Amino acid sequence: MHYQRLGVADERLRTYVKPPTADEPLDPGRRPIDLSLDSFEDGTTPPVRLRTPAPP
């Protein structure tokens, strides 16, 4: 619930995010994750490789 309370997923990122304006629309489909409905971390997806391997 950090995002709902702070406006960011990680408090250290607050300095990089502007606060919402009063007339800024909300995404009507936005909702917190519900583990009884949402399945996205089942352990079958391989991790994302962020760096290319070093050359031999």
Backbone as XML, in Angstrom:
<?xml version="1.0"?>
<chain id="A" units="angstrom">
  <residue number="1" name="MET">
    <atom name="N" x="0.809" y="-1.209" z="0.000"/>
    <atom name="CA" x="0.000" y="0.000" z="0.000"/>
    <atom name="C" x="0.848" y="1.268" z="0.000"/>
  </residue>
  <residue number="2" name="HIS">
    <atom name="N" x="2.153" y="1.116" z="-0.173"/>
    <atom name="CA" x="3.007" y="2.298" z="-0.233"/>
    <atom name="C" x="2.529" y="3.260" z="-1.306"/>
  </residue>
  <residue number="3" name="TYR">
    <atom name="N" x="2.170" y="2.724" z="-2.457"/>
    <atom name="CA" x="1.783" y="3.591" z="-3.566"/>
    <atom name="C" x="0.566" y="4.434" z="-3.201"/>
  </residue>
  <residue number="4" name="GLN">
    <atom name="N" x="-0.382" y="3.812" z="-2.592"/>
    <atom name="CA" x="-1.598" y="4.537" z="-2.221"/>
    <atom name="C" x="-1.305" y="5.610" z="-1.172"/>
  </residue>
  <residue number="5" name="ARG">
    <atom name="N" x="-0.425" y="5.300" z="-0.241"/>
    <atom name="CA" x="-0.119" y="6.237" z="0.837"/>
    <atom name="C" x="0.908" y="7.291" z="0.425"/>
  </residue>
  <residue number="6" name="LEU">
    <atom name="N" x="1.943" y="6.877" z="-0.309"/>
    <atom name="CA" x="3.055" y="7.765" z="-0.620"/>
    <atom name="C" x="3.063" y="8.280" z="-2.060"/>
  </residue>
  <residue number="7" name="GLY">
    <atom name="N" x="2.392" y="7.564" z="-2.964"/>
    <atom name="CA" x="2.430" y="7.947" z="-4.373"/>
    <atom name="C" x="3.560" y="7.293" z="-5.142"/>
  </residue>
  <residue number="8" name="VAL">
    <atom name="N" x="4.325" y="6.439" z="-4.473"/>
    <atom name="CA" x="5.422" y="5.694" z="-5.099"/>
    <atom name="C" x="5.483" y="4.302" z="-4.474"/>
  </residue>
  <residue number="9" name="ALA">
    <atom name="N" x="6.113" y="3.375" z="-5.196"/>
    <atom name="CA" x="6.246" y="2.020" z="-4.671"/>
    <atom name="C" x="7.341" y="1.931" z="-3.614"/>
  </residue>
  <residue number="10" name="ASP">
    <atom name="N" x="8.321" y="2.798" z="-3.703"/>
    <atom name="CA" x="9.452" y="2.791" z="-2.776"/>
    <atom name="C" x="9.676" y="4.224" z="-2.306"/>
  </residue>
  <residue number="11" name="GLU">
    <atom name="N" x="9.688" y="4.427" z="-1.013"/>
    <atom name="CA" x="9.782" y="5.780" z="-0.456"/>
    <atom name="C" x="11.016" y="6.537" z="-0.949"/>
  </residue>
  <residue number="12" name="ARG">
    <atom name="N" x="12.103" y="5.800" z="-1.271"/>
    <atom name="CA" x="13.312" y="6.465" z="-1.767"/>
    <atom name="C" x="13.099" y="7.145" z="-3.114"/>
  </residue>
  <residue number="13" name="LEU">
    <atom name="N" x="12.028" y="6.827" z="-3.812"/>
    <atom name="CA" x="11.758" y="7.403" z="-5.135"/>
    <atom name="C" x="10.924" y="8.684" z="-5.073"/>
  </residue>
  <residue number="14" name="ARG">
    <atom name="N" x="10.492" y="9.068" z="-3.907"/>
    <atom name="CA" x="9.611" y="10.241" z="-3.774"/>
    <atom name="C" x="10.196" y="11.504" z="-4.371"/>
  </residue>
  <residue number="15" name="THR">
    <atom name="N" x="11.502" y="11.673" z="-4.300"/>
    <atom name="CA" x="12.124" y="12.892" z="-4.839"/>
    <atom name="C" x="12.026" y="12.968" z="-6.350"/>
  </residue>
  <residue number="16" name="TYR">
    <atom name="N" x="11.735" y="11.858" z="-7.016"/>
    <atom name="CA" x="11.666" y="11.814" z="-8.479"/>
    <atom name="C" x="10.233" y="11.881" z="-9.018"/>
  </residue>
  <residue number="17" name="VAL">
    <atom name="N" x="9.259" y="11.981" z="-8.132"/>
    <atom name="CA" x="7.851" y="11.930" z="-8.536"/>
    <atom name="C" x="7.145" y="13.211" z="-8.131"/>
  </residue>
  <residue number="18" name="LYS">
    <atom name="N" x="6.384" y="13.772" z="-9.065"/>
    <atom name="CA" x="5.623" y="14.983" z="-8.738"/>
    <atom name="C" x="4.325" y="14.590" z="-8.038"/>
  </residue>
  <residue number="19" name="PRO">
    <atom name="N" x="3.847" y="15.409" z="-7.144"/>
    <atom name="CA" x="2.557" y="15.109" z="-6.517"/>
    <atom name="C" x="1.421" y="15.291" z="-7.524"/>
  </residue>
  <residue number="20" name="PRO">
    <atom name="N" x="0.327" y="14.566" z="-7.360"/>
    <atom name="CA" x="-0.792" y="14.718" z="-8.295"/>
    <atom name="C" x="-1.456" y="16.079" z="-8.132"/>
  </residue>
  <residue number="21" name="THR">
    <atom name="N" x="-2.009" y="16.570" z="-9.211"/>
    <atom name="CA" x="-2.777" y="17.811" z="-9.146"/>
    <atom name="C" x="-4.237" y="17.478" z="-8.853"/>
  </residue>
  <residue number="22" name="ALA">
    <atom name="N" x="-4.976" y="18.467" z="-8.395"/>
    <atom name="CA" x="-6.385" y="18.240" z="-8.026"/>
    <atom name="C" x="-7.222" y="17.789" z="-9.225"/>
  </residue>
  <residue number="23" name="ASP">
    <atom name="N" x="-6.864" y="18.240" z="-10.434"/>
    <atom name="CA" x="-7.665" y="17.893" z="-11.612"/>
    <atom name="C" x="-7.100" y="16.698" z="-12.393"/>
  </residue>
  <residue number="24" name="GLU">
    <atom name="N" x="-6.096" y="16.025" z="-11.844"/>
    <atom name="CA" x="-5.500" y="14.878" z="-12.520"/>
    <atom name="C" x="-6.428" y="13.666" z="-12.384"/>
  </residue>
  <residue number="25" name="PRO">
    <atom name="N" x="-6.809" y="13.061" z="-13.509"/>
    <atom name="CA" x="-7.749" y="11.938" z="-13.433"/>
    <atom name="C" x="-7.076" y="10.683" z="-12.871"/>
  </residue>
  <residue number="26" name="LEU">
    <atom name="N" x="-7.867" y="9.858" z="-12.209"/>
    <atom name="CA" x="-7.404" y="8.574" z="-11.711"/>
    <atom name="C" x="-7.740" y="7.497" z="-12.732"/>
  </residue>
  <residue number="27" name="ASP">
    <atom name="N" x="-6.928" y="6.475" z="-12.812"/>
    <atom name="CA" x="-7.202" y="5.350" z="-13.685"/>
    <atom name="C" x="-8.391" y="4.586" z="-13.105"/>
  </residue>
  <residue number="28" name="PRO">
    <atom name="N" x="-9.495" y="4.491" z="-13.828"/>
    <atom name="CA" x="-10.682" y="3.834" z="-13.261"/>
    <atom name="C" x="-10.483" y="2.341" z="-13.013"/>
  </residue>
  <residue number="29" name="GLY">
    <atom name="N" x="-9.517" y="1.713" z="-13.672"/>
    <atom name="CA" x="-9.285" y="0.288" z="-13.484"/>
    <atom name="C" x="-8.256" y="-0.020" z="-12.406"/>
  </residue>
  <residue number="30" name="ARG">
    <atom name="N" x="-7.686" y="1.001" z="-11.789"/>
    <atom name="CA" x="-6.650" y="0.804" z="-10.770"/>
    <atom name="C" x="-7.253" y="0.220" z="-9.511"/>
  </residue>
  <residue number="31" name="ARG">
    <atom name="N" x="-6.610" y="-0.829" z="-9.013"/>
    <atom name="CA" x="-7.031" y="-1.432" z="-7.759"/>
    <atom name="C" x="-5.821" y="-2.109" z="-7.139"/>
  </residue>
  <residue number="32" name="PRO">
    <atom name="N" x="-5.816" y="-2.304" z="-5.833"/>
    <atom name="CA" x="-4.725" y="-3.042" z="-5.206"/>
    <atom name="C" x="-4.707" y="-4.494" z="-5.680"/>
  </residue>
  <residue number="33" name="ILE">
    <atom name="N" x="-3.565" y="-5.122" z="-5.605"/>
    <atom name="CA" x="-3.463" y="-6.541" z="-5.959"/>
    <atom name="C" x="-4.319" y="-7.358" z="-5.007"/>
  </residue>
  <residue number="34" name="ASP">
    <atom name="N" x="-5.056" y="-8.284" z="-5.558"/>
    <atom name="CA" x="-5.879" y="-9.205" z="-4.780"/>
    <atom name="C" x="-5.367" y="-10.612" z="-5.085"/>
  </residue>
  <residue number="35" name="LEU">
    <atom name="N" x="-4.673" y="-11.222" z="-4.132"/>
    <atom name="CA" x="-4.066" y="-12.521" z="-4.381"/>
    <atom name="C" x="-5.089" y="-13.624" z="-4.643"/>
  </residue>
  <residue number="36" name="SER">
    <atom name="N" x="-6.347" y="-13.390" z="-4.291"/>
    <atom name="CA" x="-7.368" y="-14.396" z="-4.615"/>
    <atom name="C" x="-7.796" y="-14.291" z="-6.088"/>
  </residue>
  <residue number="37" name="LEU">
    <atom name="N" x="-7.466" y="-13.175" z="-6.747"/>
    <atom name="CA" x="-7.806" y="-12.978" z="-8.160"/>
    <atom name="C" x="-6.583" y="-12.919" z="-9.070"/>
  </residue>
  <residue number="38" name="ASP">
    <atom name="N" x="-5.498" y="-12.334" z="-8.588"/>
    <atom name="CA" x="-4.328" y="-12.048" z="-9.410"/>
    <atom name="C" x="-3.238" y="-13.098" z="-9.184"/>
  </residue>
  <residue number="39" name="SER">
    <atom name="N" x="-2.714" y="-13.627" z="-10.267"/>
    <atom name="CA" x="-1.630" y="-14.592" z="-10.190"/>
    <atom name="C" x="-0.532" y="-14.125" z="-11.132"/>
  </residue>
  <residue number="40" name="PHE">
    <atom name="N" x="0.568" y="-13.659" z="-10.559"/>
    <atom name="CA" x="1.634" y="-13.146" z="-11.412"/>
    <atom name="C" x="3.015" y="-13.537" z="-10.937"/>
  </residue>
  <residue number="41" name="GLU">
    <atom name="N" x="3.137" y="-14.155" z="-9.796"/>
    <atom name="CA" x="4.420" y="-14.607" z="-9.271"/>
    <atom name="C" x="4.324" y="-16.073" z="-8.879"/>
  </residue>
  <residue number="42" name="ASP">
    <atom name="N" x="4.207" y="-16.927" z="-9.897"/>
    <atom name="CA" x="4.040" y="-18.343" z="-9.605"/>
    <atom name="C" x="5.350" y="-19.121" z="-9.631"/>
  </residue>
  <residue number="43" name="GLY">
    <atom name="N" x="6.470" y="-18.457" z="-9.904"/>
    <atom name="CA" x="7.763" y="-19.105" z="-9.894"/>
    <atom name="C" x="8.126" y="-19.811" z="-11.185"/>
  </residue>
  <residue number="44" name="THR">
    <atom name="N" x="7.255" y="-19.782" z="-12.193"/>
    <atom name="CA" x="7.550" y="-20.467" z="-13.444"/>
    <atom name="C" x="8.193" y="-19.554" z="-14.484"/>
  </residue>
  <residue number="45" name="THR">
    <atom name="N" x="8.141" y="-18.273" z="-14.274"/>
    <atom name="CA" x="8.734" y="-17.336" z="-15.214"/>
    <atom name="C" x="10.208" y="-17.125" z="-14.868"/>
  </residue>
  <residue number="46" name="PRO">
    <atom name="N" x="11.099" y="-17.304" z="-15.852"/>
    <atom name="CA" x="12.517" y="-17.092" z="-15.525"/>
    <atom name="C" x="12.792" y="-15.628" z="-15.217"/>
  </residue>
  <residue number="47" name="PRO">
    <atom name="N" x="13.806" y="-15.347" z="-14.391"/>
    <atom name="CA" x="14.110" y="-13.956" z="-14.062"/>
    <atom name="C" x="14.553" y="-13.174" z="-15.297"/>
  </residue>
  <residue number="48" name="VAL">
    <atom name="N" x="14.299" y="-11.901" z="-15.286"/>
    <atom name="CA" x="14.698" y="-11.026" z="-16.390"/>
    <atom name="C" x="16.201" y="-10.800" z="-16.306"/>
  </residue>
  <residue number="49" name="ARG">
    <atom name="N" x="16.878" y="-10.945" z="-17.417"/>
    <atom name="CA" x="18.318" y="-10.690" z="-17.447"/>
    <atom name="C" x="18.510" y="-9.211" z="-17.765"/>
  </residue>
  <residue number="50" name="LEU">
    <atom name="N" x="19.033" y="-8.482" z="-16.814"/>
    <atom name="CA" x="19.194" y="-7.034" z="-16.972"/>
    <atom name="C" x="20.500" y="-6.645" z="-17.641"/>
  </residue>
  <residue number="51" name="ARG">
    <atom name="N" x="21.474" y="-7.506" z="-17.578"/>
    <atom name="CA" x="22.779" y="-7.214" z="-18.169"/>
    <atom name="C" x="23.173" y="-8.335" z="-19.117"/>
  </residue>
  <residue number="52" name="THR">
    <atom name="N" x="23.885" y="-7.971" z="-20.134"/>
    <atom name="CA" x="24.397" y="-8.995" z="-21.030"/>
    <atom name="C" x="25.633" y="-9.629" z="-20.391"/>
  </residue>
  <residue number="53" name="PRO">
    <atom name="N" x="25.879" y="-10.887" z="-20.680"/>
    <atom name="CA" x="27.061" y="-11.518" z="-20.090"/>
    <atom name="C" x="28.348" y="-10.871" z="-20.592"/>
  </residue>
  <residue number="54" name="ALA">
    <atom name="N" x="29.372" y="-10.926" z="-19.779"/>
    <atom name="CA" x="30.671" y="-10.382" z="-20.175"/>
    <atom name="C" x="31.242" y="-11.248" z="-21.283"/>
  </residue>
  <residue number="55" name="PRO">
    <atom name="N" x="31.934" y="-10.640" z="-22.239"/>
    <atom name="CA" x="32.542" y="-11.445" z="-23.311"/>
    <atom name="C" x="33.628" y="-12.372" z="-22.747"/>
  </residue>
  <residue number="56" name="PRO">
    <atom name="N" x="33.832" y="-13.533" z="-23.388"/>
    <atom name="CA" x="34.847" y="-14.477" z="-22.866"/>
    <atom name="C" x="36.264" y="-13.939" z="-22.982"/>
  </residue>
</chain>
